[in-house]
Amino acid sequence: MKRALIHAELCRNCQPCLAGLACSMQAFFREAPDDKPWVDFYRCSGCLKCRAACPWDAIEPIAHPCDGKHRRGW
């Protein structure tokens, strides 16, 4: 199961966040307007449209293995 991960050191904190606008699941959040965005793994579908939209290549796909009990998830 893939999810999007934002690398804080690469994120330029664009206003508005183009990756967040590309997200159809509305998985991007900010604690405050000046804070960098973060991805809610429970909302992220893994489509990675955000990765294609980010001009700074700050988004990486990550995979989470199953938990050993045949369950996948976060």
TORPA-4810 file (N, C-alpha, C, O; in nm, 3 decimals):
<nodes>
NODE_1_0.085_-0.117_0.000_0.000_0.000_0.000_0.090_0.124_0.000_0.170_0.142_0.092_M
NODE_2_0.077_0.208_-0.102_0.158_0.328_-0.113_0.088_0.446_-0.050_-0.035_0.454_-0.049_K
NODE_3_0.166_0.537_0.001_0.117_0.664_0.053_0.218_0.772_0.015_0.332_0.741_-0.018_R
NODE_4_0.175_0.897_0.020_0.262_1.009_-0.011_0.327_1.061_0.117_0.263_1.072_0.221_A
NODE_5_0.455_1.092_0.108_0.529_1.149_0.220_0.595_1.277_0.172_0.663_1.277_0.070_L
NODE_6_0.577_1.387_0.245_0.637_1.515_0.210_0.771_1.527_0.282_0.777_1.513_0.404_I
NODE_7_0.876_1.554_0.207_1.007_1.579_0.267_1.015_1.726_0.305_1.017_1.813_0.218_H
NODE_8_1.019_1.754_0.432_1.016_1.891_0.482_1.133_1.973_0.431_1.119_2.093_0.407_A
NODE_9_1.249_1.910_0.413_1.367_1.985_0.369_1.357_2.027_0.221_1.425_2.120_0.179_E
NODE_10_1.273_1.959_0.144_1.255_1.994_0.003_1.133_2.082_-0.021_1.126_2.152_-0.122_L
NODE_11_1.039_2.079_0.071_0.915_2.157_0.058_0.946_2.305_0.071_1.013_2.347_0.166_C
NODE_12_0.898_2.385_-0.023_0.919_2.531_-0.022_0.798_2.604_0.034_0.793_2.727_0.030_R
NODE_13_0.701_2.530_0.086_0.582_2.588_0.150_0.508_2.683_0.055_0.477_2.796_0.092_N
NODE_14_0.481_2.637_-0.065_0.411_2.717_-0.165_0.272_2.756_-0.114_0.206_2.680_-0.044_C
NODE_15_0.231_2.875_-0.151_0.097_2.924_-0.115_0.024_2.959_-0.243_0.059_3.061_-0.303_Q
NODE_16_-0.071_2.886_-0.289_-0.123_2.762_-0.232_-0.035_2.643_-0.269_0.044_2.649_-0.363_P
NODE_17_-0.050_2.537_-0.196_0.026_2.414_-0.219_-0.032_2.344_-0.342_-0.146_2.298_-0.339_C
NODE_18_0.045_2.337_-0.450_-0.004_2.275_-0.573_-0.030_2.127_-0.555_-0.123_2.072_-0.613_L
NODE_19_0.052_2.062_-0.476_0.032_1.919_-0.449_-0.098_1.897_-0.373_-0.172_1.804_-0.402_A
NODE_20_-0.125_1.982_-0.277_-0.248_1.972_-0.200_-0.371_1.997_-0.286_-0.475_1.934_-0.265_G
NODE_21_-0.360_2.089_-0.382_-0.472_2.116_-0.472_-0.497_1.998_-0.565_-0.611_1.975_-0.606_L
NODE_22_-0.393_1.923_-0.598_-0.407_1.808_-0.687_-0.465_1.686_-0.616_-0.510_1.592_-0.681_A
NODE_23_-0.465_1.688_-0.484_-0.511_1.573_-0.406_-0.664_1.564_-0.407_-0.732_1.652_-0.355_C
NODE_24_-0.716_1.458_-0.467_-0.861_1.440_-0.473_-0.919_1.389_-0.342_-1.041_1.395_-0.321_S
NODE_25_-0.833_1.338_-0.253_-0.879_1.284_-0.124_-0.873_1.387_-0.011_-0.911_1.357_0.102_M
NODE_26_-0.826_1.507_-0.042_-0.811_1.614_0.058_-0.730_1.566_0.178_-0.772_1.581_0.293_Q
NODE_27_-0.615_1.508_0.149_-0.531_1.449_0.254_-0.422_1.544_0.302_-0.347_1.508_0.393_A
NODE_28_-0.411_1.664_0.245_-0.308_1.760_0.284_-0.363_1.855_0.388_-0.475_1.907_0.375_F
NODE_29_-0.284_1.879_0.493_-0.326_1.966_0.601_-0.211_2.057_0.644_-0.094_2.025_0.621_F
NODE_30_-0.245_2.168_0.705_-0.149_2.259_0.768_-0.204_2.293_0.906_-0.323_2.316_0.923_R
NODE_31_-0.115_2.297_1.003_-0.158_2.335_1.138_-0.187_2.485_1.145_-0.279_2.528_1.214_E
NODE_32_-0.107_2.563_1.074_-0.124_2.708_1.066_-0.088_2.750_0.924_-0.019_2.675_0.854_A
NODE_33_-0.132_2.866_0.878_-0.105_2.907_0.740_0.044_2.912_0.704_0.080_2.891_0.589_P
NODE_34_0.130_2.940_0.800_0.273_2.948_0.773_0.344_2.814_0.785_0.461_2.804_0.747_D
NODE_35_0.278_2.712_0.838_0.339_2.580_0.853_0.343_2.505_0.721_0.261_2.529_0.632_D
NODE_36_0.439_2.414_0.710_0.446_2.330_0.592_0.335_2.225_0.599_0.293_2.185_0.707_K
NODE_37_0.288_2.181_0.482_0.180_2.082_0.481_0.227_1.944_0.523_0.347_1.915_0.520_P
NODE_38_0.132_1.861_0.563_0.159_1.721_0.594_0.044_1.639_0.538_-0.064_1.691_0.512_W
NODE_39_0.069_1.510_0.518_-0.029_1.420_0.457_-0.088_1.328_0.563_-0.015_1.265_0.640_V
NODE_40_-0.220_1.322_0.567_-0.290_1.229_0.655_-0.291_1.093_0.585_-0.360_1.075_0.485_D
NODE_41_-0.216_0.997_0.639_-0.202_0.866_0.576_-0.335_0.792_0.569_-0.353_0.707_0.482_F
NODE_42_-0.427_0.822_0.658_-0.556_0.753_0.656_-0.645_0.802_0.542_-0.733_0.729_0.497_Y
NODE_43_-0.623_0.923_0.497_-0.700_0.977_0.385_-0.633_0.953_0.251_-0.700_0.944_0.148_R
NODE_44_-0.502_0.944_0.250_-0.426_0.929_0.126_-0.459_0.796_0.059_-0.454_0.690_0.122_C
NODE_45_-0.494_0.803_-0.070_-0.529_0.681_-0.144_-0.408_0.621_-0.215_-0.416_0.509_-0.266_S
NODE_46_-0.297_0.693_-0.220_-0.178_0.642_-0.286_-0.174_0.669_-0.435_-0.092_0.610_-0.505_G
NODE_47_-0.260_0.755_-0.487_-0.265_0.782_-0.631_-0.143_0.862_-0.678_-0.105_0.854_-0.795_C
NODE_48_-0.082_0.937_-0.588_0.039_1.017_-0.612_0.021_1.126_-0.717_0.117_1.165_-0.783_L
NODE_49_-0.101_1.176_-0.733_-0.123_1.293_-0.818_-0.048_1.413_-0.760_-0.004_1.502_-0.833_K
NODE_50_-0.036_1.414_-0.629_0.036_1.522_-0.562_0.183_1.525_-0.602_0.242_1.633_-0.618_C
NODE_51_0.241_1.409_-0.619_0.383_1.401_-0.657_0.406_1.464_-0.794_0.504_1.535_-0.815_R
NODE_52_0.315_1.438_-0.886_0.327_1.496_-1.020_0.306_1.647_-1.018_0.362_1.719_-1.101_A
NODE_53_0.226_1.697_-0.924_0.194_1.839_-0.918_0.297_1.922_-0.843_0.304_2.044_-0.863_A
NODE_54_0.378_1.861_-0.758_0.474_1.935_-0.677_0.593_1.979_-0.764_0.665_1.895_-0.818_C
NODE_55_0.615_2.111_-0.778_0.726_2.158_-0.862_0.863_2.137_-0.800_0.964_2.152_-0.869_P
NODE_56_0.871_2.102_-0.673_1.000_2.088_-0.604_1.036_1.942_-0.575_1.135_1.917_-0.506_W
NODE_57_0.961_1.848_-0.627_0.986_1.705_-0.605_1.001_1.672_-0.456_1.089_1.596_-0.416_D
NODE_58_0.914_1.732_-0.376_0.921_1.714_-0.230_0.839_1.596_-0.182_0.835_1.569_-0.062_A
NODE_59_0.773_1.525_-0.272_0.685_1.415_-0.232_0.741_1.283_-0.282_0.778_1.269_-0.398_I
NODE_60_0.746_1.188_-0.190_0.799_1.055_-0.220_0.694_0.950_-0.186_0.625_0.963_-0.085_E
NODE_61_0.681_0.847_-0.269_0.591_0.738_-0.232_0.659_0.648_-0.129_0.777_0.614_-0.143_P
NODE_62_0.585_0.609_-0.029_0.637_0.514_0.068_0.540_0.398_0.077_0.421_0.412_0.049_I
NODE_63_0.590_0.284_0.115_0.506_0.165_0.127_0.512_0.113_0.270_0.616_0.119_0.336_A
NODE_64_0.401_0.064_0.316_0.392_0.010_0.451_0.358_-0.138_0.437_0.255_-0.172_0.380_H
NODE_65_0.441_-0.225_0.488_0.412_-0.368_0.475_0.295_-0.411_0.563_0.252_-0.336_0.651_P
NODE_66_0.247_-0.529_0.540_0.139_-0.580_0.625_0.196_-0.603_0.766_0.318_-0.607_0.785_C
NODE_67_0.109_-0.617_0.862_0.149_-0.628_1.002_0.179_-0.771_1.047_0.199_-0.794_1.167_D
NODE_68_0.182_-0.867_0.955_0.209_-1.005_0.991_0.084_-1.084_1.021_0.089_-1.206_1.037_G
NODE_69_-0.028_-1.015_1.028_-0.157_-1.082_1.055_-0.250_-1.067_0.935_-0.372_-1.066_0.949_K
NODE_70_-0.189_-1.054_0.817_-0.262_-1.041_0.691_-0.347_-0.916_0.686_-0.448_-0.913_0.616_H
NODE_71_-0.308_-0.813_0.761_-0.378_-0.686_0.755_-0.281_-0.582_0.703_-0.165_-0.575_0.744_R
NODE_72_-0.331_-0.502_0.611_-0.249_-0.393_0.559_-0.307_-0.263_0.612_-0.426_-0.254_0.643_R
NODE_73_-0.225_-0.164_0.623_-0.275_-0.036_0.666_-0.174_0.040_0.749_-0.057_0.000_0.759_G
NODE_74_-0.219_0.147_0.806_-0.129_0.238_0.877_-0.163_0.238_1.022_-0.099_0.308_1.100_W
</nodes>
